[in-house]
Amino acid sequence: MDWAELYRQNTTPWDMGGAHPELARRLDEAVLAPAPAGTRVLVPGCGRGHDALALAAAGFQVTAIDIVEQLATQVEPGLGASGGRFLTADALAFREAHALLFEHTFFCALPPELRGRYGEMAAACVESGGELQAIVFPLDKEPRGEGPPFQMTLEDLVTALGEAFELLEDAPIPTRPERPWLSRWARFRRR
Ligand SMILES: C[S@@+](CC[C@H](N)C(=O)[O-])C[C@H]1O[C@@H](n2cnc3c(N)ncnc32)[C@H](O)[C@@H]1O
């Protein structure tokens, strides 16, 4: 998948034009544990950075990673003010512990054979007692069908994360007209 070319052509149907509404709600209602002040959060496959910027605006210190270099000019300025940063890198190879990893349409963008590497990255990048919070999407797309996005279920994520993580929450997210498939919010604690 040539992600850089898709951004150049502005062919980005996954882009919601703002933070995911469920993330925005949890930030507004201050129910996104752990508490933001100074907490380091990792956003792999951040795209244009809507979620990363919302987390930074709420007080998190954000490391946003994307493999597409040209996204830096869009994402970096909004993160720097709160001590955050944008890295052009392969997020699967990143190894630096954070208190929180937030996942939105990165897991489902990966070819399924890379999910084991996602689990290794998550284990290395979430400190013990920290959390991984994920929008599990698209749940009801056909299994083993074309992608991205590839079908992603809670079980897929549990399998990729393995024994390193314990599931704390699995909650439905209201469907939205611009998102044809079902989503859930999952929260895990790093053992
Ligand atoms: C479906 S998009 C989602 C972007 C963003 N999370 C959003 O919701 O708008 C997937 C993103 O992952 C990035 N990506 C794909 N493989 C990557 C990798 N190995 N490391 C870092 N970023 C990657 C792509 O460039 C793209 O921005």
The ligand as an ORCA input file, in Angstrom:
! r2SCAN-3c Opt
* xyz 0 1
  C      -6.158      4.013      7.623
  S      -4.955      5.236      7.948
  C      -5.476      5.860      9.535
  C      -4.880      7.186      9.904
  C      -5.410      7.778     11.206
  N      -5.263      6.869     12.323
  C      -6.840      8.188     11.031
  O      -7.736      7.558     11.644
  O      -7.099      9.136     10.279
  C      -3.531      4.248      8.379
  C      -2.295      5.090      8.642
  O      -1.228      4.252      9.033
  C      -0.041      4.676      8.389
  N       0.871      3.518      8.354
  C       0.723      2.368      7.661
  N       1.716      1.507      7.945
  C       2.499      2.145      8.860
  C       3.648      1.765      9.588
  N       4.225      0.552      9.426
  N       4.178      2.642     10.465
  C       3.609      3.867     10.644
  N       2.522      4.274      9.998
  C       1.961      3.424      9.121
  C      -0.496      5.196      7.046
  O       0.415      6.075      6.452
  C      -1.823      5.862      7.423
  O      -1.646      7.220      7.765
*
